Amino acid sequence: MNMNTEKLSFLNQLETEIIILDRNLFIIWLNDSALNKGWVLNSKKDKNLITDQFSEETNGALINLLKKTIEKNGAKTKRDFEIITAADTKRMIDLTVSWNNENECLILEILCVDNLNKIIDSTKTFSTQKIAANLARTLAHEVKNPLSGIRGSAQILSKKLTDDYSEKFLKIIIDETDRLNSIVTKILTPPSKPNLSLFNIHSALEKVYALAEADKENKIELIRDYDPSIPEINGDEDLFVQAILNIVKNAQQAIENIEDPNITIKSRIEYGKPINGVVHQTVCSIEIIDNGPGIPQELHDQVFFPMVSVKENGSGLGLTIAQDIIRIHGGGIIFKSNPGETIFAIQIPIKIEDKEAKIA
C-alpha cells in the first residue's frame, strides 16, 4: 500500500462513509463519517480485519463481493445491502467497492439508505412548511384590510350609540378585531434580522430554563440534560431563546393537567443528519421532550401551520415563529409525537469555522 493517508484528509468533508482496505481485507483508513457511524480503526494493524466489524451472516456476502472486485480489478455496487454489526445492529446501505490498482487497495463507499429516506422526508417537510407559511402570509394580508374597516366602523358607531347594550357589544367587536389584527401582524412580520455572533447554546438554554422555571403556577418538573462538548454556534442568541421558549411553553400547556408532568431540555451533537434536504456532517440538536398526551395524528402534517393549535384558545403561532427563526439560521425543526412522549428537535448545522473558533 503506497497511498499517503495524510493526503486523504479531504475525504473527511464527505458525508459518504469511506473505508480503505488492503488486499488482505485489513482496514487501513476511515474517514470521519465512517468513524461517526461506528467503524473502528484498531491501533494494532493485525486487529483491523473488516470481518471483525460484522456478524458471520454479513461477512459471507461481503467477503464474496470484495474478493470478486479484486479478482476482476474493477468496481461493484450493491444496492439495499443489509449489514449486521458484531453488536447485532442492522443497517441498510448502498455499497460501492472499487479496486485501486495503483495503490493496491480496496475503496468502499457507503451511503446509508435510511439517510436517503430522511433526506427525502426533510425535503418534503421543508417544502410543505414553506408553502404553508407563504399561503398564511397571503391570506393574512387579505384579511388585514377588512379588519381595519370593521374596527373603524365599530368606533364610529360607539360614538353614536351610547347605551349600555350597544357599548358592550361594540367593545367586543373592537377588542376582538384588535386581537385578530395582532395575530395577522405576527403572521405578516418576518423574524427580526439576526444579529450574528458566536454564543454558547447552553447560555440560551439556561435563559429558557429560568423563564420557564419562573412560572410558579404550574408544578411541572424541568430537567436539563446537556452535552458540554457542543462548540459555540454562530447565531442570534436572543432569537434562539425566543424560538426554544415558544416550544417549551407549548409543552408546558400540553402537560399542565396530567399527573407528574415533566419536560426535558436536552442538547447533543449528532452526525450525518439531513436538514431541509441537505445532509450536514455535524449538527447541534436541541430536544424539548414532554410526557404529555401527544399531538393528535390528524394534526401531524399541520403542526407548523399558522392558526393550527391543539389548545382551544391558542393562536397556533408559537411553532410558526420558532420555525422561521431557526430557518433563517440554516436549521430546521422536526418532531415526533406519541401518547406519553412528544419530542421537538431543533437542528442547527455546526460549520467547520464555528468549531475552529471554539478551539482558538
N, C-alpha and C positions, 0 to 999 in steps of 0.2 A: 504494500500500500504506500504509494508515493505522495498521496494528497496531503497538503499542509492544512490541517484542520483549523488553524488560526484564520485562514482566508475564507472560511465558511461562515464567519460571524454574520454576514449579510443575510443568511438564511434565517437568522433569529427574528427577522422582521416579518416573516411569513406566518399566516395563520395555519397553513398546512403543516402537518407533522412530518418532519424529515428524519429518517433513520438511515445511517450508512453502515453497511456490514462488509466484512472481508469475505474472501472466497469460502472460508470455513464457517460462515454464518455467525461470527463474533461481532458484537456491536462495537463500532469504532467511534461513532459520534452521533449525538442527538441535538436537534435544535430546541429552542426554548419551548415551542409549542408542544413538542413531544414530551419534554420533561414535565410540563404542566398537566399533560394527560396521563401521567403515571408511568411512563417508560423510565427504566432505571439504567444508569451507566455505572457499573461497579468499578471501584478503584483498582481491583485486581483483574488484569486482562483475561486471565483464564476463567473468569466467572461471568463473562459477558455474552454467553451464548444466547441468541434470540429465543431459543426454546425454553430458557429459564423464565421467560416473561409470561408464558401461556400454558393453558391446560393441554393434556395429551391430544384431546379432540381437535383443538385448533392447530397444534403443531403438525399433525399429519397432513392436513390440507396446505398449510403454509409452507412447510419444507418442500413439498412436492412442487409448489408454484415457484419457489426460489431456485431450486435446482434446475428446473426446466428453463428458467430465464438465463441462468449461467451457461447451460449447455448450448442454447440457441444464440447466445451472445446478442440478446435483443431486449425487448420490453413486453411486459404483460400487464393487463389491467383486470381487476376482479371487482365487479360491482356488487353492492349489497352483501359484502363478505362479513359474516359474523365471527368475531373473535371473542374468546373467553379467556380471561387472565387467570394466572395461577391462584388468585384470590376469589375466583369464580364470579368476576364481574363481566357482564356481557356488553359488547358494543357492536353496532352495525356500521361498517365503514366502506368507503370506496378506496381500493388499494391499487397503486401503480408501482410496479417493480421494474427497474432498469439496470442493466449491467453496463458499467463504465469500463471499457477495455483498457483505456489509457492508464487509469489508476487502479485497475483490478479491484473494483468494489461494486457492491450492490447498493442502489439508492432506492429506498422505499418512500413513497409519498402517500400520506394517509389523509383523507378528508372524511370527517365523521358525518354519516348520513343524517343523524339526529340534528347536527348543526345546520345542515341544509334545510331541513324542515323548519327549524327555528328561524332561520333567515327568511324563509318564505312567509312564515306566520308574522314575524315582526314587520315585514314589508307591508303585508295586508293590513295589519293593525295601524301602522303609521299612516297609510293612505286613507283608511276609513276615518281615523281621528281627524286628519287634516280636512277631509271633505266635510265632516260634521261641523268642525269649527268654522269653516268658511260659510257653510249654509246658515249656521246660527247667527253669524255676524250680518249676513244679508237680510235675514228675517228681522233681526233686531233693528237694523237701520230703517226698515219699512214700518216698524211699529212705533218708532220714536216720534215721528211727526203727528200721527193721530193722538198719541198720549198728550202732547203739548196742547192740542186743540181741546181735548176733553178737560184738561186741568184749567185752561183759560176760561172755558165756558162755565165750569163749576164756580170759579172765582167771581165771575160776573153775576151769576145767579145768587151767590151768597150775599152780595151787596143789595140785591133787590128783595130777597126772601129772608126775613129776619126772625121768623117764628122758630120755636124750638125744634119742631118736627123737620123743617127744611134744613136748618143749620146742622142737625145731627147727621142727616144723610149726605148733605153736600160735603161735610167734613170727611166722611168715609170715602167719598169719591176722590177728594183731593189727596187724602193720606195714601190711599191705595194706588192712585196714579203716581204719586211720588215714589212709592215703593217699587212699582214696576219700572219707572224711569231709571231708578238706581240700578236695578238688575240689568236693564238694557245697556246702560252706560258701561257697566263692568264687562259685558259681553263685547261691546264695541271697542273698548280700550285695551290695546295690547299690553303685555307686561312692560314694565319700565326697562329702558335700555340698561343692560347690565354694566355695573362698574367693576370691571375685571381686575382681580389681583389674586395672588396665591393665598389660600387660607386653609386652616386645618378643619376638615369636615366635622371633627368631634367638637370643635368650638360651636359650630352651628347646631349640632345635635344637643349639646348641653343647654343652649338657649331655648330650644324647643322643649326640652325636658323641664326646665324651670318654669316656662309659661304654662305647660300642661299640668305640672305639679301644683301650680298656684291656684288651680280651680278646686277649692276646698269643698265644693258642693257635692262632688262625686267621691266614691270610695274605690276608685279604680287603681289597681297596683300598676305602677310603671317600672319596667325592667330595662336596664341598659346592658347591652352585650356588644362591646366594641372590639374592633381589631386595631390595635395601636400601630401596626405596620403600614397603614394606609398613608401614602405620601400626600403632600398638600395638593389641593385642587385649584385650578385657575378658574375663578368664577366670582359671582357676586354673593357674598355671604348672607346679606340681608334678604335677597330674593330666595336663596336656598332655605333660610329659616321660614319664610312665608309659605313656600311650597310644602315643606315637610310638616309644618304646623297644620296646614289645611288637611293633610291626610290623617294626622294624629287626632284632630278634632272630629273628623268623620268617624274614626274608630271609637272615640270616646262616646259619641252619640249612639253608635250602633250597639254598645255593650252596657249602657248605663242601667238597664233594667234586668240584667242577668245576674246569676249568683257567682261570686268570686271572679269579677271581671278583671282582666289584665291585658296590658299592651306591652309588647317588647319592641324596643328600638335597637336594631341590630346593624352593624357595619361589617363588611367583609370585602376582601379582594377576590375577584373571580377572573377566570381566563377564557379567552376564545368565545366571548359572548356576542351575539348579534344585537345591535341596537339600531332600530329604524332601517333594517335591511342590510346593515353593514356589520361585518364581524370585527370586533376590536380585541386586540391581544390581551390588554389588561383593563379591567373595569372595576370601579368602585361601586359597590352595591349597598344601598341603604334600604333595609326592610322594616316596615311597620306591620307588626303581627298582632292581631287581636283574637280573642277566643269567643267572639260573638256568634250570632245565628247565621252569619254569612249573607252574601248578596243573592237575591233570587236569580235563578238560572236565566229567566227571561230578560233580565236587565244586563247580563254579562256583556253583550255586544254594544250596549249604550252607556256604559258607566261613565265615559269621559265626555258624553254629550252634555252641553249646557241644558239646564232645566230638568235633567233627569236625576231624581233623588228617591232613595228609599224612605226618607223622612217625610212625614205628612206636610210639614211647613218648610221643607228645605228648598233652597233656590237651585241646587244642583250645580253651583258654580265653583265650589272648592276644588274639585278634581280638575275641572277645565283650566282654571288659573294655574294650578300646580303643574299641569301638563305643559302649558305654554312656557312657564318659567324654565322647566327642565329642558324643553326642546331647544330654547334659544342658547342653552349651554351645550348643545350637541348630544344630549342624553335622551332617555326615554323612561316611561313608567309602564310596568306590566303588573298584572295581578292574577291571583288565583284564589278562589273562594269556595269553601265547603262549610256545611254546618259545623261549628266548633272551631274553625280557623279561617281567617282571611289574611292574606299577605299582599301588601302593596310594596313593590320593589322599585326604587329609583336607581337607575343605572347610568353612570357617568363614565365616559372613556377617560383613562389616565394616559396622557400623552408622554412620550419619551422626555420632552423638555421639562414636564412637570416633575418627573422622578429625578432628573438631573439637578433641578433647582433644589429639591429636598436634600439631596446628598451634599450639595455645595453649602 
